[in-house]
Every structure is written in structure tokens, then in C-alpha cells.
Amino acid sequence: MKLSDLLTEAIDSILSNKVRSGLTLLGIVIGIGSVIGTISIGQGAKSSIESNIQSLGSNLIIVIPGAQRTFSTMAASRGTAQTLTLDDAKAIEKEISDINGVAPIVQRNYQVVAKNKNTRTQVVGTNSFYQKARNVQLEYGSFFTEKDNENLSKVAVLGALAREDLFGSSSNPIGQYIRIQGMNFKVIGVAKEKGGFSVMEDDAIFIPISVAQKFLTGNEYLTSIAVQAKDENSISNVKEEISNLLIKRHNIKSPDLVDFTIFTQADMLTMASSITNTMTILLASIASISLIVGGIGIMNMMFTAVTERTKEIGLRKAIGAKRKDITLQFLSESIMLTFLGGFFGIILGWLLSLAIYFFGGINTKISLSSIFLAFGVSAGIGILFGYWPAQKAAKLNPIEALRYE
């Protein structure tokens, strides 16, 4: 039987009962649309996370105290171990090749006062290279310099949210003063809002690390060290060199006794991708349940069609139609239904992703692979759930089929 004849007969059969075909089609449309919608959420989340990680800084390597083994515990563990010192940061800057610079970091939460307003926020003591290492863009003023560090200058740069809490979102607080632990700090800069993973930076106040260690923490220990490699190709080598240097400086005799952890942006991206991929698979698996329901609907429709067209099948067999011709006839109807469902399901999934973005504020991204997957799944459902009814039709005895009432 010619392909054109199969397609013509399939279309005629589907259109012969528009309501039943439409309801059967609806199950596939909803299933495919749900799968594409959930995959677009997962892909959008992955893209947003990757963008946020990149916004932390370029070619960034973070060294934190303590032997934490996963990035997920990094934020929670900051400040709980005291193994990194300012001398470690200076040694890294002096002895490690292929780096642009090093930013030692001390951060603690303090109550900060400005005129009649106050907030409890994170105060970050660091050096001038922090601005480049962590990609801090300024809305007003300037970042402090190394001379400010050397002179113990009590100056501060406000994050966007910290500025909003202390002075209001539309104000320019340059030249005004804030109080931290009873000491006045002159505001010399305001950072632009970064959002995403950098929300903690947005709600931070940056001061010279010399001032932070002498007047606030009272010790030389660091919360972390940010190192910027010269390029992406040198990150792994720089990470290994830093590890060897700190092992030597801390007199560590066994790998089990390592008292620091080093993370790169690649490590963060790998872990974030793993989480988002798992989430996407979970959501798509839940949504695919509706595809199974739609497939069962197609099977039910095809069984009904076989029963209704028993005499037609008997007549076709009587005039020479072979089993494979009958099988192909019913399979083509099933596959055409699911392909139509896949097509309209892709449109529904695209509309769902747009609605989620505009009304829910969640980034979504429809990839070409998800569209191909939708069509592949559609064809698979058509073959899987249409084969049994097609086989039943093909195995009918032509004499019994002609006698069927």
C-alpha cells in the first residue's frame, strides 16, 4: 500500500469522528505541553544559575577554611573554621603564577547605623582587588584603594540593598557617614545591584581589610580568599599550585588533614548543573504521566475503531489485503494522531513557558532538543499504544469479520 494512500485513509478515519479524535488528541497535547513546559523551566533555571555564577567574577577561585567537601556547605560553613590568614593570601599573591591578583576576605554581621535608620548586615573587609575579582560595578563614587588599607582609612562602599536600607533606594549617600561598632565610616561608593547568587553582596558593606581586622574582628584570620586566574585554561593549574602551597605552609602531612577547601567556577557550575538536571528530570517524569494517560486514550480509541470497522477489515482481507497492510493502516492513524498532538503540544508548551515567564517571573528556555524529544515521544506513543489494536485488526479472520454484526 502506498504511503499517500495510508495518509489519506488515516486522515479520513480521524475526521470521520471529530469529537472522539479531538478528545483523544487533547490528552497527548496536554502531556507534550506539560513536558515541554517543565523542561523549559529546568533549562531556564540552569541558564539563570550559570549566569549568576559567572556574575560572581571571571576565572574565579575561592579558598575557604575547613575541609568541607561540597559547595552546598560553603556558605553555611564560612567563619566556622579559622585556618586561613592574611599571610596565606600574601603568599598566594607572591608565589603563584598565572594569576591577576588576590583578594583576602573577612566578613561578619554587624549592626550598622545611619542617622535614624539601622540594619543588621554583612560587613566585608577586603582589598582593592576585590572589585575586579568579584566584578563589582559602581553606581556612585569609587572603591577604596590600597592606600586606604595602608592608612587604616575608615571608608565604606555600600551594596545596593544596604544603601536602600540605610539611605533609601533613590539617594546618593556619597560623603555621608555610617556607624559600625561605634566607629564612623565615610561612604565613598555605592555598588550596582547584581541579584541572583550575589544577593549577599548586594546586602553588604565593604571596608578595608586592615580596618576590619584591627577594629572589628581583632585577629588575622580570613573568611575566604578570592583568587583570579589569568584565563580559563590556567584555572586547574592555579588551583593545584594553591593547594600545594597551603599544604606546605600549614605543615599538613596527610590529605585527610587538609584544613582548607578550594572551589572554582567550574566546580560550582558542575554542581549547579547536576541539581538543575535532576530537578528537570523529576518534573518531566511527573508531567510524562499525562502522556501515558493520553497513550491509553489512543489505545482505547483504536480498539473502538477496530470493533467498528470489523466488516471493513474483513472486506479488505477478502480482496487481498495482507496482515502488514492492515497493521500499517491502523498504526498510521495512531501515529498521525500523536504527531498532531505533538505539534499542538509544542505550541501549548511554548505558550506555557511564556506565561510562566511573564506572570510568574521565572526564567524559561525552550531548547531545540526538547522539541525533537516531543516529536520522538509522540511517535513512540503512537507506535507503542497503536501496535496492539493494529495487531488485533490484522489477525482478524476475514470470514468471521464479514459475518460480524
ROFI-311906 format. One record per residue (C-alpha): x, y, z; residue number from 1; residue in one letter. Coordinates in Angstrom, 2 decimals, always signed. Each point is the difference from the previous one (the first is absolute). Example, Ala and Ser with C-alpha at 12.3 -4.5 7.8 and 13.67 -1.06 7.14 Angstrom:
SITE       c1       c2       c3  seq  type
SITE   +12.30    -4.50    +7.80    1     A
SITE    +1.37    +3.44    -0.66    2     S
END
This chain:
SITE       c1       c2       c3  seq  type
SITE    +0.00    +0.00    +0.00    1     M
SITE    +1.32    +3.42    -0.97    2     K
SITE    +0.94    +2.51    +2.69    3     L
SITE    -2.31    +2.60    -1.53    4     S
SITE    -2.92    -2.45    +0.20    5     D
SITE    +0.81    -0.76    +3.65    6     L
SITE    +0.07    +3.70    +0.89    7     L
SITE    -3.24    +0.70    -1.87    8     T
SITE    -1.81    -2.84    +1.74    9     E
SITE    +1.41    +1.02    +3.39   10     A
SITE    -1.23    +3.58    -0.45   11     I
SITE    -3.45    -1.18    -1.15   12     D
SITE    -0.27    -2.35    +2.99   13     S
SITE    +1.01    +2.71    +2.49   14     I
SITE    -2.41    +2.55    -1.51   15     L
SITE    -2.87    -2.49    -0.09   16     S
SITE    -0.44    +0.44    +3.76   17     N
SITE    +1.31    +3.46    +0.82   18     K
SITE    -1.17    +0.14    +3.64   19     V
SITE    +1.53    -3.32    +0.99   20     R
SITE    +3.23    +0.76    -1.89   21     S
SITE    +0.17    +3.47    +1.57   22     G
SITE    -0.41    -1.29    +3.55   23     L
SITE    +2.60    -2.71    -0.60   24     T
SITE    +2.33    +2.60    -1.49   25     L
SITE    -0.47    +2.24    +3.03   26     L
SITE    +1.68    -2.49    +2.31   27     G
SITE    +3.14    -0.04    -2.14   28     I
SITE    -0.02    +3.81    -0.39   29     V
SITE    -0.18    +0.50    +3.78   30     I
SITE    +2.68    -2.63    +0.60   31     G
SITE    +2.48    +1.37    -2.54   32     I
SITE    -0.72    +3.59    +1.06   33     G
SITE    +0.60    -0.87    +3.65   34     S
SITE    +3.30    -1.74    -0.75   35     V
SITE    +1.28    +2.89    -2.15   36     I
SITE    -1.17    +2.54    +2.59   37     G
SITE    +1.81    -1.77    +2.85   38     T
SITE    +3.16    -0.52    -2.06   39     I
SITE    -0.02    +3.71    -0.91   40     S
SITE    -0.17    +0.87    +3.71   41     I
SITE    +2.95    -2.27    +0.74   42     G
SITE    +2.04    +1.35    -2.93   43     Q
SITE    -0.84    +3.56    +0.98   44     G
SITE    +1.03    -0.63    +3.60   45     A
SITE    +3.27    -1.54    -1.19   46     K
SITE    +0.71    +2.97    -2.26   47     S
SITE    -0.77    +2.47    +2.82   48     S
SITE    +2.23    -1.84    +2.47   49     I
SITE    +2.88    -0.12    -2.48   50     E
SITE    -0.42    +3.73    -0.65   51     S
SITE    -0.05    +0.74    +3.74   52     N
SITE    +3.13    -2.06    +0.59   53     I
SITE    +1.77    +1.84    -2.82   54     Q
SITE    -1.05    +3.30    +1.59   55     S
SITE    +1.99    -0.90    +3.12   56     L
SITE    +3.14    +0.80    -2.00   57     G
SITE    +2.02    -1.36    -2.89   58     S
SITE    +2.49    -2.89    +0.37   59     N
SITE    -0.69    +0.03    +3.73   60     L
SITE    +1.52    -2.38    +2.55   61     I
SITE    -1.26    +0.07    +3.58   62     I
SITE    +1.99    -1.36    +2.95   63     V
SITE    -1.92    -0.51    +3.25   64     I
SITE    +1.14    -1.29    +3.40   65     P
SITE    -0.97    -3.50    +1.12   66     G
SITE    -0.20    -3.29    -1.89   67     A
SITE    -3.52    +0.35    -1.42   68     Q
SITE    -0.46    -2.27    -2.99   69     R
SITE    -3.04    +1.46    -1.72   70     T
SITE    -0.82    +3.47    -1.28   71     F
SITE    -3.42    -0.20    +1.64   72     S
SITE    +1.61    +0.22    +3.45   73     T
SITE    +2.35    +2.83    -0.92   74     M
SITE    -2.29    +2.91    +0.88   75     A
SITE    -1.19    -1.61    +3.23   76     A
SITE    +3.52    -0.82    +1.15   77     S
SITE    +1.56    +3.43    -0.56   78     R
SITE    +1.57    +1.26    +3.18   79     G
SITE    -0.39    -3.29    +1.90   80     T
SITE    +3.65    -0.97    -0.59   81     A
SITE    +3.08    +2.17    +0.46   82     Q
SITE    +2.87    -1.37    -2.05   83     T
SITE    +0.65    +2.66    -2.66   84     L
SITE    +1.97    +3.16    +0.78   85     T
SITE    +0.95    +3.21    -1.75   86     L
SITE    +3.52    -1.42    -0.38   87     D
SITE    -1.48    -2.92    -1.98   88     D
SITE    -1.62    +2.46    -2.39   89     A
SITE    +3.25    +1.94    -0.37   90     K
SITE    +1.91    -3.23    -0.65   91     A
SITE    -2.47    -0.98    -2.73   92     I
SITE    +0.35    +3.40    -1.65   93     E
SITE    +3.80    -0.17    +0.18   94     K
SITE    +0.71    -3.63    -0.90   95     E
SITE    -2.80    -1.14    -2.32   96     I
SITE    +0.43    +0.68    -3.71   97     S
SITE    -2.72    +0.61    -2.61   98     D
SITE    -2.23    +2.09    +2.28   99     I
SITE    -1.19    +3.59    -0.32  100     N
SITE    -0.31    +0.59    +3.71  101     G
SITE    -1.25    -1.10    +3.41  102     V
SITE    -2.76    +1.40    +2.22  103     A
SITE    +0.09    -1.09    +3.67  104     P
SITE    -3.45    +0.16    +1.56  105     I
SITE    -1.29    +0.38    +3.56  106     V
SITE    -3.75    +0.15    +0.45  107     Q
SITE    -2.22    +0.25    +3.06  108     R
SITE    -3.51    +1.25    +0.75  109     N
SITE    -0.23    +3.28    +1.91  110     Y
SITE    -2.64    +2.54    +0.92  111     Q
SITE    +0.51    +3.01    -2.24  112     V
SITE    -1.50    +3.43    +0.73  113     V
SITE    -0.53    +2.99    -2.29  114     A
SITE    -1.75    +3.04    +1.53  115     K
SITE    -3.38    -1.33    +1.22  116     N
SITE    +0.15    -3.31    -1.90  117     K
SITE    +1.79    -3.22    +0.81  118     N
SITE    +0.33    -3.50    -1.40  119     T
SITE    +1.88    -3.19    +0.81  120     R
SITE    +2.04    -0.86    -3.03  121     T
SITE    +3.21    -1.61    -1.19  122     Q
SITE    +3.18    +2.04    +0.24  123     V
SITE    +2.72    -1.18    -2.37  124     V
SITE    +3.61    +0.93    +0.61  125     G
SITE    +2.13    -0.38    -3.11  126     T
SITE    +2.49    +1.75    -2.29  127     N
SITE    -0.34    +2.04    -3.18  128     S
SITE    +0.38    -3.05    -2.28  129     F
SITE    -3.34    -1.35    +1.27  130     Y
SITE    -1.80    +2.35    -2.38  131     Q
SITE    +1.61    -1.67    -3.03  132     K
SITE    -0.02    -3.54    +1.37  133     A
SITE    -3.70    +0.07    +0.85  134     R
SITE    -1.08    +2.25    -2.86  135     N
SITE    -1.38    +2.79    +2.20  136     V
SITE    -1.43    +2.84    -2.11  137     Q
SITE    -0.53    +3.39    +1.67  138     L
SITE    -3.07    +2.18    -0.32  139     E
SITE    +1.50    +2.92    +1.96  140     Y
SITE    +3.46    +0.92    +1.21  141     G
SITE    +3.02    -2.29    +0.01  142     S
SITE    +1.41    -3.09    +1.70  143     F
SITE    +2.64    +0.44    +2.69  144     F
SITE    +3.69    -0.26    -0.95  145     T
SITE    +3.03    -1.79    +1.44  146     E
SITE    +1.05    +3.29    +1.53  147     K
SITE    -3.27    -0.05    +1.99  148     D
SITE    +1.02    -3.45    +1.26  149     N
SITE    +3.48    +1.17    +0.92  150     E
SITE    -1.31    +3.13    +1.77  151     N
SITE    -2.79    -1.85    +1.87  152     L
SITE    -2.51    +2.36    -1.64  153     S
SITE    -3.53    -0.41    +1.35  154     K
SITE    -1.77    +0.08    -3.35  155     V
SITE    -2.85    -2.19    -1.31  156     A
SITE    -1.62    -1.09    -3.24  157     V
SITE    -3.68    -0.95    +0.31  158     L
SITE    -1.75    -2.81    -1.81  159     G
SITE    -3.24    +0.94    -1.75  160     A
SITE    -2.30    -1.54    +2.65  161     L
SITE    +2.07    +1.34    +2.88  162     A
SITE    -0.26    +3.50    -1.52  163     R
SITE    -3.77    -0.43    -0.31  164     E
SITE    -0.36    -1.07    +3.65  165     D
SITE    +2.14    +2.83    +1.34  166     L
SITE    -0.66    +2.93    -2.35  167     F
SITE    -2.85    -0.95    -2.33  168     G
SITE    +0.09    -1.43    -3.52  169     S
SITE    +0.17    +3.32    -1.86  170     S
SITE    +2.58    +1.82    +2.11  171     S
SITE    +3.67    +0.68    -0.66  172     N
SITE    +1.69    -0.46    +3.40  173     P
SITE    +3.55    +0.87    -1.13  174     I
SITE    +1.70    +2.06    +2.73  175     G
SITE    -2.41    -1.04    +2.74  176     Q
SITE    +0.93    -2.13    +3.00  177     Y
SITE    -1.05    -3.36    +1.39  178     I
SITE    +0.84    -1.48    +3.42  179     R
SITE    +1.33    -3.54    +0.46  180     I
SITE    +0.82    -1.13    +3.55  181     Q
SITE    -0.03    +3.64    +1.12  182     G
SITE    +2.46    +1.15    -2.71  183     M
SITE    -0.82    +2.45    -2.77  184     N
SITE    +0.66    -1.06    -3.61  185     F
SITE    -0.22    +2.43    -2.90  186     K
SITE    -1.98    -1.30    -2.99  187     V
SITE    +2.13    +0.34    -3.14  188     I
SITE    -1.86    -2.32    -2.40  189     G
SITE    -3.23    -1.86    -0.76  190     V
SITE    +0.02    -3.24    -1.97  191     A
SITE    -2.53    -0.87    -2.71  192     K
SITE    -2.47    -2.75    +0.82  193     E
SITE    +1.07    -3.44    -1.29  194     K
SITE    -2.78    -2.28    +1.24  195     G
SITE    -0.04    -3.78    -0.36  196     G
SITE    +2.78    -1.79    +1.89  197     F
SITE    +1.50    +3.41    +0.79  198     S
SITE    -2.91    +1.17    +2.15  199     V
SITE    +2.23    -0.30    +3.09  200     M
SITE    +2.42    +2.45    -1.64  201     E
SITE    -2.89    +2.35    -0.71  202     D
SITE    -0.80    -0.01    +3.71  203     D
SITE    +3.60    +0.59    +1.08  204     A
SITE    +2.26    +2.87    +0.99  205     I
SITE    +3.63    -0.09    -1.17  206     F
SITE    +2.82    +1.47    +2.09  207     I
SITE    +3.82    -0.30    -0.07  208     P
SITE    +1.13    -3.35    +1.42  209     I
SITE    +2.61    +1.67    +2.21  210     S
SITE    -2.76    +1.94    +1.77  211     V
SITE    -2.23    -3.08    +0.27  212     A
SITE    +2.73    -2.13    +1.59  213     Q
SITE    +1.30    +2.65    +2.39  214     K
SITE    -3.25    +1.58    +1.20  215     F
SITE    -2.72    -2.61    -0.63  216     L
SITE    +1.23    -3.62    +0.04  217     T
SITE    +3.15    +0.57    +2.01  218     G
SITE    +1.93    -2.81    -1.70  219     N
SITE    +1.77    -0.87    -3.26  220     E
SITE    -2.24    -2.89    -1.08  221     Y
SITE    -1.87    +0.15    -3.31  222     L
SITE    -3.46    -1.15    -1.00  223     T
SITE    +1.18    -0.79    -3.53  224     S
SITE    +2.52    +0.90    -2.68  225     I
SITE    -1.10    +0.92    -3.54  226     A
SITE    +2.59    -0.64    -2.71  227     V
SITE    -0.42    +0.99    -3.64  228     Q
SITE    +1.83    -2.18    -2.54  229     A
SITE    +1.32    +1.66    -3.15  230     K
SITE    -2.23    -2.10    -2.26  231     D
SITE    -2.24    -3.08    +0.02  232     E
SITE    +2.79    -2.30    -1.17  233     N
SITE    +2.15    +0.76    +3.03  234     S
SITE    -2.70    -0.52    +2.67  235     I
SITE    +0.73    -3.68    +0.67  236     S
SITE    +3.76    +0.60    +0.26  237     N
SITE    -0.49    +2.99    +2.30  238     V
SITE    -2.34    -2.04    +2.19  239     K
SITE    +2.62    -2.74    +0.33  240     E
SITE    +2.79    +2.49    +0.73  241     E
SITE    -2.07    +1.70    +2.72  242     I
SITE    -0.78    -3.38    +1.56  243     S
SITE    +3.68    -1.03    +0.06  244     N
SITE    +1.05    +3.38    +1.42  245     L
SITE    -2.55    -0.07    +2.85  246     L
SITE    +0.79    -3.64    +0.83  247     I
SITE    +3.65    +1.02    +0.33  248     K
SITE    -0.76    +3.16    +2.01  249     R
SITE    -2.38    -1.80    +2.39  250     H
SITE    +2.40    -2.95    +0.47  251     N
SITE    -2.65    -2.51    -1.06  252     I
SITE    +1.42    -3.54    -0.05  253     K
SITE    -3.05    -1.90    -1.25  254     S
SITE    -2.76    +0.81    -2.55  255     P
SITE    -2.55    -0.89    +2.68  256     D
SITE    +1.27    +2.89    +2.13  257     L
SITE    -0.46    +2.73    -2.61  258     V
SITE    -1.51    +3.05    +1.74  259     D
SITE    -1.22    +1.94    -3.02  260     F
SITE    -2.21    -0.48    -3.05  261     T
SITE    +0.45    +1.46    -3.47  262     I
SITE    -2.91    +0.60    -2.39  263     F
SITE    +0.07    +1.24    -3.58  264     T
SITE    -2.85    +1.33    -2.12  265     Q
SITE    +0.14    -3.26    -1.96  266     A
SITE    -0.65    -1.92    +3.25  267     D
SITE    -2.94    +2.25    +0.78  268     M
SITE    -1.42    -0.35    -3.53  269     L
SITE    +0.35    -3.78    +0.08  270     T
SITE    -1.83    -0.29    +3.32  271     M
SITE    -2.69    +2.49    -1.02  272     A
SITE    -0.52    -1.80    -3.32  273     S
SITE    -0.33    -3.31    +1.80  274     S
SITE    -2.69    +1.42    +2.28  275     I
SITE    -1.97    +1.67    -2.81  276     T
SITE    +0.24    -3.09    -2.22  277     N
SITE    -1.37    -2.16    +2.81  278     T
SITE    -2.80    +2.49    +0.58  279     M
SITE    -0.82    +0.09    -3.73  280     T
SITE    -0.11    -3.80    -0.25  281     I
SITE    -2.24    -0.19    +3.08  282     L
SITE    -2.44    +2.61    -1.33  283     L
SITE    -0.04    -1.52    -3.48  284     A
SITE    -0.61    -3.47    +1.48  285     S
SITE    -3.00    +1.29    +1.93  286     I
SITE    -1.34    +1.79    -3.09  287     A
SITE    +0.51    -3.12    -2.15  288     S
SITE    -2.68    -1.80    +2.00  289     I
SITE    -2.55    +1.97    -2.02  290     S
SITE    +1.67    -1.35    -3.16  291     L
SITE    -0.64    -3.54    +1.17  292     I
SITE    -3.62    +0.90    +0.65  293     V
SITE    -0.20    +1.52    -3.50  294     G
SITE    +1.55    -3.15    -1.47  295     G
SITE    -2.59    -2.17    +1.72  296     I
SITE    -2.66    +2.28    -1.48  297     G
SITE    +1.41    -0.63    -3.48  298     I
SITE    +0.06    -3.76    +0.62  299     M
SITE    -3.62    +0.10    +1.12  300     N
SITE    -1.00    +2.00    -3.09  301     M
SITE    +1.83    -2.40    -2.33  302     M
SITE    -1.63    -3.06    +1.60  303     F
SITE    -3.37    +1.68    -0.48  304     T
SITE    +0.89    +0.75    -3.64  305     A
SITE    +0.97    -3.64    -0.58  306     V
SITE    -3.34    -1.17    +1.41  307     T
SITE    -1.97    +2.52    -2.05  308     E
SITE    +1.87    -0.85    -3.22  309     R
SITE    +0.08    -3.77    +0.34  310     T
SITE    -2.01    -0.56    -3.18  311     K
SITE    +2.24    +2.46    -1.88  312     E
SITE    +3.07    -1.94    +1.16  313     I
SITE    -1.61    -3.28    -1.10  314     G
SITE    -0.78    +1.46    -3.42  315     L
SITE    +3.55    +1.29    -0.46  316     R
SITE    +1.41    -3.39    +0.90  317     K
SITE    -2.45    -1.76    -2.32  318     A
SITE    +1.22    +2.02    -2.99  319     I
SITE    +3.68    -0.65    +0.75  320     G
SITE    +1.18    +2.35    +2.75  321     A
SITE    +2.85    -1.51    +2.01  322     K
SITE    +0.54    +0.12    +3.74  323     R
SITE    +2.70    +2.65    -0.31  324     K
SITE    -2.37    +2.21    -2.05  325     D
SITE    -2.64    -0.10    +2.75  326     I
SITE    +2.68    +0.57    +2.67  327     T
SITE    +1.44    +2.99    -1.86  328     L
SITE    -3.48    +1.44    -0.54  329     Q
SITE    -0.82    +0.13    +3.72  330     F
SITE    +3.54    +0.91    +1.05  331     L
SITE    -0.02    +2.95    -2.41  332     S
SITE    -3.22    +1.29    +1.59  333     E
SITE    +1.50    -0.33    +3.48  334     S
SITE    +3.29    +1.67    -0.95  335     I
SITE    -1.79    +2.83    -1.84  336     M
SITE    -2.07    +0.68    +3.11  337     L
SITE    +3.08    +0.17    +2.20  338     T
SITE    +1.93    +2.14    -2.49  339     F
SITE    -2.88    +2.46    -0.09  340     L
SITE    -0.05    -0.12    +3.80  341     G
SITE    +3.76    +0.61    +0.06  342     G
SITE    -0.31    +3.01    -2.32  343     F
SITE    -2.75    +1.67    +2.02  344     F
SITE    +1.72    -1.11    +3.22  345     G
SITE    +3.15    +1.90    -1.02  346     I
SITE    -2.10    +3.12    -0.55  347     I
SITE    -1.68    -0.51    +3.40  348     L
SITE    +3.38    -0.54    +1.68  349     G
SITE    +1.36    +3.18    -1.59  350     W
SITE    -3.04    +1.98    +1.17  351     L
SITE    +0.35    -1.49    +3.50  352     L
SITE    +3.66    +0.99    +0.19  353     S
SITE    -0.86    +3.56    -1.08  354     L
SITE    -2.80    +0.19    +2.58  355     A
SITE    +2.32    -1.27    +2.75  356     I
SITE    +2.60    +2.62    -0.95  357     Y
SITE    -2.41    +2.96    -0.24  358     F
SITE    -2.29    -0.81    +2.92  359     F
SITE    +2.25    -2.04    +2.28  360     G
SITE    +3.27    +1.85    -0.57  361     G
SITE    +1.85    -3.31    -0.52  362     I
SITE    +2.50    -0.20    -2.83  363     N
SITE    -0.86    -2.70    -2.56  364     T
SITE    +1.85    -1.29    -3.04  365     K
SITE    -1.31    -2.29    -2.73  366     I
SITE    +2.82    -1.91    -1.65  367     S
SITE    -0.01    -1.65    -3.41  368     L
SITE    +0.76    -3.31    +1.68  369     S
SITE    -3.25    +0.16    +1.99  370     S
SITE    -1.96    +0.52    -3.25  371     I
SITE    +1.66    -3.01    -1.63  372     F
SITE    -0.65    -1.94    +3.19  373     L
SITE    -3.69    +0.92    -0.18  374     A
SITE    -0.31    -1.31    -3.55  375     F
SITE    +1.98    -3.11    +0.89  376     G
SITE    -2.21    -0.69    +2.99  377     V
SITE    -3.09    +0.62    -2.14  378     S
SITE    +1.13    -2.56    -2.57  379     A
SITE    +0.91    -2.45    +2.74  380     G
SITE    -3.41    +0.30    +1.63  381     I
SITE    -1.71    -0.44    -3.36  382     G
SITE    +1.92    -3.18    -0.72  383     I
SITE    -0.11    -1.38    +3.55  384     L
SITE    -3.71    +0.55    +0.68  385     F
SITE    -1.14    -0.50    -3.57  386     G
SITE    +1.81    -3.27    -0.68  387     Y
SITE    -2.22    -2.27    +2.11  388     W
SITE    -3.30    +1.18    -1.58  389     P
SITE    +1.65    -0.15    -3.45  390     A
SITE    +1.12    -3.57    +0.65  391     Q
SITE    -3.47    -0.93    +1.18  392     K
SITE    -1.44    +1.38    -3.25  393     A
SITE    +2.62    -1.79    -2.11  394     A
SITE    -0.70    -3.38    +1.63  395     K
SITE    -3.76    +0.09    -0.59  396     L
SITE    -1.35    -2.93    -2.00  397     N
SITE    -1.48    +1.47    -3.21  398     P
SITE    -3.04    -2.35    -0.01  399     I
SITE    -0.86    +0.74    +3.66  400     E
SITE    +0.61    +3.69    -0.61  401     A
SITE    -2.45    +0.08    -2.93  402     L
SITE    -2.64    -1.75    +2.12  403     R
SITE    +0.50    +2.47    +2.92  404     Y
SITE    -3.12    +1.91    +0.98  405     E
END
